[in-house]
Amino acid sequence: MTSRLAQAVADAGPGAPRAVRLGESCRSILGADGVAVVLAYTLPQRLTVCVTDDVVASVEDLQDVLGEGPGVDAYRSGTAVAASLGTGDAARRWPLFTEAALRQTGPLTIVAVPVPVGAAVLGVLTAYRTGTGHPAPEAELTTHLAAAVGVTLLHDLEIDHDCDLAETDGEPTGVWAGRAEVHQATGFLVARLGLSPEDALALLRARAYAAGVTLGEIAHQVLDRAVDLTPDGTGGRPPNR
C-alpha cells in the first residue's frame, strides 16, 4: 500500500504541494468525497496536514472545538470509527458535534482511521461521503492506507519514531509550528490562571464554541488580548491598588 500511495501522489502531478497531493491520493484510493489527515488529534500540538475541501475542513474544525466526534474516538481508542451523521446513533454518541455538523454540512457518512507510528497513534485519517447509507470502505484497505500515510509522514516530516506526541513543554517547532498559537494560548492560560494544560485547552474550546469560531482563531484573540478568559476580567493581572 505504501508503494501504491507513493505512486498515486506522484500521479497527482508536481504542481500542488505534497500534502495536498497526499490528501487527494487518499481520497481517490478510498473513493471518498473528501479526506483530512490530522496529527496529534486531541493535543495542543494538533496539526492539520491536509484537508481536501471545505466540508471536511468544517468537520475537523468542529471536532477540534468540541472535543468529540468520530476522529476524537478513533485517536483515543486506536481503532477505526464509522458513523452516519443524520442517524440516531451518531446523535447519541456525539450530540454537540452531530447537531453542529448537520447544520453546517448536512448528512454525511464518515470513517475515521488511526494513523499508526510504531505502537502509538500519530493522528487520524478521516474520509467522508455526502449523504448516509454508504458502505464503509473495506477495513483492510483503510488500515493499510493509514499505515502507509504514517510511513509517508514520518519520512516527509522527519518525525522521530520515538517522539512523545503528548509533550507540551516549550515552544512547538518544525512540524508543529502551524499549531503554535493554540499551544501558546494554552500556556498563557496555564500561567495566568493556574490551570492544567487540559483545563486550559477545554476553556479555549468552550469559548471558541460559544463564539462560533475555530480554536486557532480564539487562540489568536487570546494572545492579542482581544478576549479575556479570566474570571475577574483582569487578564490575570493583579488589581490596581
TAHUQUI-V423075 format. One record per helix or strand of 3 or more residues. SS is the DSSP state (H for helix, E for strand). FROM is the first residue (numbers start at 1). LEN is the number of residues. If there is no record, write none. Layout:
SS | FROM | LEN
SS | FROM | LEN
This chain:
H | 2 | 10
H | 18 | 13
E | 34 | 6
E | 47 | 5
H | 54 | 13
H | 70 | 8
E | 81 | 5
H | 88 | 6
H | 95 | 11
E | 108 | 10
E | 120 | 11
H | 139 | 19
H | 174 | 20
H | 197 | 15
H | 215 | 9
